Amino acid sequence: MMKRAVGLSILLLALLTLKVSGQITGATITGNFNVNSVLTGGYTGSPEAGNHVDYEWFTTPPATSVGTNSTYTILAADQAKGIYVITTENTAVHVFVRSFTSDTTAVNSFPVITYPVVVGDPRPGLTVYASYVFTDVDGDLESGSTYKWYTATDAGGGGMAIINLDTAKSYKIKDADYGSFIGYKVTPGAAAGSTPGSEVTTPAF
């Protein structure tokens, strides 16, 4: 009788082990959390034979469902929000088995330019410079910002004409610019994270 009981226990343990040998045990996300990047949902472990895994993506706060594919492309509207995915294991006939929620990670924000002005003496032969405040809430350093200098017929930017080939942070005033207003457009770039930011235009100087 004892041997039979031990034999049944071993058989039961084997059946239980077989039953749980395949199952998901967690939810994961791979990819860069930058705007326009594609995130891929995943899981640890493996689903039981015949089961499948579904995904649902959320941004927060507030918790908002934003997709049900295995991948999600980060939108500009997701900046500074958290993103997580829920992976759910279901049977072939869509009966719930188990689900897991990934860690929540914040989306990197675009850099921002404020207070852009032209500094220097705008006389022919002299050089003026782009001056502004660069801000990145994630602490990413400025890198790759681009510039477009322009001439205008008034301080409001009327008659704006982009000066081709002059894309540096400084501009040497030409004789042909005499009598015109000078300004620039700047698009902030960051060394890492979401980039570039939105173009900003200075008042003409």
Buried (B, 14 or more C-beta within 10 A) or exposed (E): EEEEEEEEEEEEEEEEEEEEEBBBEEBBBEBBBBBEBEBBBBBEBBBBEEBEBBBBBBBEEEEEEBBEEBBBBBEEEBBEBBBBBBBBBBEEEEEEBBBBBBEBBBBBBBBBBEEBEBEBEBEEEEEBEBEBEBEBBBEBEBEEBBBBBBBBBEEEBEEBEEBEEBEBBBBBBEEEBEEBBBBBBBBBBBEBBBBBBEEBBBEBB
